[in-house]
Each structure stands twice: as structure tokens, then as C-alpha cells.
Amino acid sequence: MKWLRIERFHYWKRWTMLLSRLMMICIVIIGLSAGSLYLLTVFMGAPELQVPQTTIYYDHKENVISESNKDGQNRYWVDLDHISPHVIDATIAIEDRHFYDHMGFDFKRIGGAILADIKAMAKVQGASTITQQYARNLFLEHDKTWTRKIAEAFYAYRLEVHYSKEDILEGYLNTIYYGHGSYGIESAARTYFGKKAEDLSVAESAMLAGIPKGPGYYSPYADAERAEERQSTVLQAMVTNHALTESEANQAEMEQMALETFTEDTKPEIAPYFAQEVKKQLKSVLSLDERVIEQGGLHVYTTLDTSMQNAAEKWVESSIDKKSDIQAALVAMEPTSGAVKVMIGGRDYTESKFNRATMAKRTPGSTFKPLLYYAAIKNGFTPSTLIRSEPTTFYYDNERKTYSPHNYGDVYANDEITLAQALALSDNIVAVKTHMFLEEKTLVNTAKSFGITSKLSAIPSLALGTKPVGMMEMTEAYSMLANGGYGVSPYYIEKVTDRDGKVIYEHKSESELVLDPDAAFVTTSMMTGVFDESLNDYTRVTGSGVDHLLTRPAAAKTGSTSTDSWMVGFTPQLTAAVWVGYDKGEKLNHRNDGSYTKKIWVNFIEDALAEEKATDFEEPENVVGVEIDAQTGLIATENCPVKRLTYYIEGTEPTHLCEDHPGTVPNGKENEQKGLLERFFQWVR
């Protein structure tokens, strides 16, 4: 028996030594594996955190106008400091009580989950820590397989090695799904409670912290009673984790929370044609790719004026017959800077995404005439220059071709009229005569200096706007008249910041004097005559019928062709262009369709600038204002029935008094002296 006991002793001793050695080997292997894993993790470096985030677009007052949530996914990133501490406590209590004590894995929870899975012979229970869930959100799919769990553990360990607990918690709270398209706590706070994440109460925090376990199951919009039960579970977990007292938990459970009214309908996008153009600019100007634009968490600060945009949309919609399939476009821009304030590219973006404001080229008609008359003023003409209006045939191309334009309605003065009248009345004969006198190439070159890049031809009809141009080109050209001759380029984006708030782009305006400021001002002064019915003669001024709606100085020009109706004009603060026509180039019924543009333009200008003080155009030093007789273009006397203050480049103003009305002094030395006297009083007035 003694021998047997000795044998048993030696047997157990051998097995104990063997087990000890095996344990040592295992420890060494585990240690080497852990060390190797750590070295591998260090060698591989920190995993790149490519977290999709919603790009937000703002108007010029920094109101949100659009978000890149095409797939219904809202993602906003906020710093941990801007998240309510109640959210942090609730999340840790319900999701990972030992978050600050582990290196990415909670082995007790893992063991419990393994036993539950073995018992059910399936993957039924999770044991993921916050770090593992964050790793899954960043790098992996959400299937429940052991392969994915191993990969998840590896990524979780890498996150723990390279990032602080605060970084991981911040990332988790900004990426976890809370249901109804809301990714991250900031989006969830807005969706459910209409507030920022930093303002959430204990009760609201507990409600939201309970949702990620089953967003479609625990959402208060899905089942309010079930959501409240889950909230209670979270509050008790916070008590267990010493984040709340029992009394505080009970108080939170009794709190009445005001949920936001929820709807699955997508909110209509503000200024969709403008937003479309902004995204083009992000690609062309900033060279950003589609993924960065849509999911880069950018903050894009635009030039849009939302109140002006709303006014424009209102007048386009209300002015045009709803049964008509005619199209319309409207652009408004700040003439001094080029900042685009309003853009409508069509009557309904959902039906047609074709942006007629930027993509289409249409014949501008008589809206092209101010460019011609600027060239005329610069080349010696004055507002008082007399030209005969009568049916005329013009010969060109070495007299091999003829051109016979017509006035609207075939109405002519059959007499001489002033250049100022010709513009106000939109006389085509006078325009073509002026154009031919200057030689056709003059207008082509002048248009280029105005920023017109569309192809033009040096032909007689160019004076009447027969060559297609873009709407933005015309808006840019008129803005140069409005700002005193400075070159201006339309732009849509003021500033762009990345997800961290770093400025990656900022617009810088550069201005260069391109036009003659004196000629530009005189042309502007002539364009105000479009709204002056005192200039009515053999026909009415083209702004007739809407001039009574204006309460501020404005310069404009209408334009009509068989297929297009325009009105382009400006005040010192705003340039606006309106176009109406059919996409397929159908002919307009000018009796009905032709009135749309004037009505839209005038009402929009008044609404858009309702809060702005009415200001006059600033005259340069080298122009003088003279009160003239509207018919003769000579200095008006007290007997002239129609007098109009008209501006001239100094030295080109009339020096003779009007003789066409009884009581005036005959032309001669006395007339000249009186003219000088009148000019003096006009100058000092």
C-alpha cells in the first residue's frame, strides 16, 4: 500500500509539473501573442476614421437651407463637450458599464454571451462593448458571425491602442443609429426633441440611450409604451452605475417630454436650382469629389438670400397661369460683389431639373440694347442725339445682303426722336441705325467687355438681340452698369469649412474697372426712362403698366422675340433678370405671355428690397444733369410740357433752349446765353 501511495504521488507530481509547464507555455504564447498583436497594432498605426457626416448648406444669414441626406440619413458631428453628460452616463450604464476599465473587451460579458449561444446553439446574445460597436460602425457589416466578431475585436483593440476613451466615446455617440434616419446623438436630439444634444435632460437622454438596441422597436414614434419601458430600464441602469440616485431616476421617469411631430415626408428643398449650382461649384472650384460633398460633413456658407428667394418663387408662381406649360427663370445678384442672391431655373424642380438660368441660351431681344447705347454714348452720342424712326432697309456685307427690321406693331414715329426716347420706347429702327453707324464689330467687342462670352456675329440684327446668350451673362452685364463699370463675376459660395471647422475655402472678391463710368451712368440714366410715361410718344414706354408699382429708382429693359420674353434691370442694391418662354421654342402669345416678365420683375424687386432704403444711383464727377424737353432733347423752358432730368458726360450736354413751344426765345445769341444760365442753375441746384 505504501508503494501504491508513492506511485500515486509521483504520478500526480508528474502531471502537476506537466500542467505547470503547459500553463507557462500558454502564458508565454499568450504574452508573445499579445505583445505581437500590440506591436502589429502600433506598426499598422491608427485606423483611419472615415465617418460619413451630413454636409450642411447655409444661406447668407447662416440659416440652414439644405442638407446632403439624399438617402434619408442625417449625420452631424459634435464634440464630447457639446453632448449632455446625462447622455454619456445613460449610454455607458446601458451599453458598457466597464467602459473605462477594459481595453476594448468585457470578458465577463463575452463569457456570458458564449454560454447563452451554446445553450441556444445559435448566435443569440451580444457582448459588444462601446469600442466594439464603434469599430463595427466604422469598418464592418452588422451580421452576427464569429468571423465578423474576430475582425471587430481586432479593430476594437486598434482603436483602444491609438485613441483615448474620450475619442472613442465621442465617435460612438456620433455614429450610432437612433432610428428614422438619425445617425449620431445630435441628429437624434433634433429629430426626437427639436434641440441640441448638449441641452438634453436626464429623461430625454435615457429615452435616446435606449433606442440603439432596436431603433425600429424602441423608438417612441414606433411604440410609446415600449419606449417608456426601455427608458425605465436605462434609468435603473444609471442608478446601478451610481450615475443617478433612486429619487432622481423616479423624478426623470415622471418627466413629461415634448416629442417633435414626426413625418416621414421629406421637407421640400429651399432653392433647389441654386443648390444644384452650389454643388457644381464645389466640384469645379474646390475640386471636391461626390463622396466628400455628400458625406464629408462640410459646412457650406452660400450667398442665397432666403427671403428674396421666397419672394421670387411667390411671384413666379402667382403671375403665370397654372394651366400653362410655359417655363420661367429668375436670377438676382448683388451688383457690387457678384453674390447670387436668388435663382429659379424652372417652374418645378421635381418635374424638370434643367436649370434654365445657367444652362439655357436664348435670344435676349431688346434687353441687348443698353449695351449698344453704352457703346454709342462712349463714341460721341448723347441722350439728345436725334435719329429718324421710319421703315428702313439696311445694306450690309458689302451691300450684298439687306435687312429690314420692324418696330413692334409696325408703329413708327416717322420723325426724329432722341436716343433717350428710342431706348425707353424700344425703337428698333433707331437701334439698328445706331449700330450700323458705329459699325457692327463695335457692339461685338462691347458685349465682350460686358462679360458676354456667347458667340456673337457682327450683323445688323445683333442690335436687336438675335443671338442666343445665357441668363447669367445678361445679369452680369447689367450689374456692371449698376456698379459704375466694374467687372463682376457671379459666385454662390462665401465660405466652406470641413467637419472640424477648418476653413478650406473662402471667396475673395476682386474688382477691376472695365467700363467707362461716365458712359455707364448716362446709359443707366437713360434706362430709367423705361418707367417714365412722360416719354410716351407714338407708342408707350416698355415699362408702362407696371411703373406705378415701383417705389424706388430702377433702370431696366424689356426684350421680346417670337419665342422669348425678358426683363432685366437693377437698382443700386440688386440686379435681376426674368425670362419666360417654352422649352421647345414655341412661339409666344405676346398679348398674354409677354406681360409675365414685367409683372414678375417689378413685384419681385419691390418685395426683395422692402426692408432696404430706396437710394439713387451714384453719379460720377464728370457727368452733369440737365432738365430737357423730352421731345427735342434741348434744354427745357418753363413752357415745355414734358421736362425730364437727363444726364450727360460733361461737355456733351445741350446748350440750346427748346423752341418748339410758344413763349420761348428764338434761337440766337440770347438763347445761347440763357442756355448757359440754365445750365449754371442746373449745376448748382
Secondary structure, 3 states (H helix, E strand, C coil): CHHHHHHHHHHHHHHHHHHHHHHHHHHHHHHHHHHHHHHHHHHHCCCCCCCCECCEEECCCCCEEEECCCCCCEECCCCHHHCCHHHHHHHHHHHCCCHHHCCCCCHHHHHHHHHHHHHHCCCCCCCCCHHHHHHHHHHCCCCCCHHHHHHHHHHHHHHHHHCCHHHHHHHHHHHCECCCCEECHHHHHHHHHCCCHHHCCHHHHHHHHCCCCCHHHHCCCCCHHHHHHHHHHHHHHHHHCCCCCHHHHHHHHHCCCCCCCCCCCCCCCCCHHHHHHHHHHHHHCCCCCHHHHHHECCEEEECCCHHHHHHHHHHHHHHCCCCCCCEEEEEEECCCCCEEEEEECCCCCCCCCCCCCCCCEECCHHHHHHHHHHHHHHCCCCCCCEEEECCCCEEECCCCEEECCCCHHHCCCCEEEEHHHHHHHCCHHHHHHHHHHHCHHHHHHHHHHCCCCCCCCCCHHHHHCCCCEEHHHHHHHHHHHHCCCECCCCECEEEEECCCCCEEEECCCCCCECCCHHHHHHHHHHHHHHHCHHHCCCCCCCCCCCHHHCCCCCEEEEEECCCEEEEEEECCCCEEEEEEECCCCCCCCCCCHHHHHHHHHHHHHHHHCCCCCCCCCCCCCCEEEEEEECCCCCECCCCCCCEEEEEEECCCCCCCECCCCCCCCCCCHHHHHHHHHHHHHHHHC
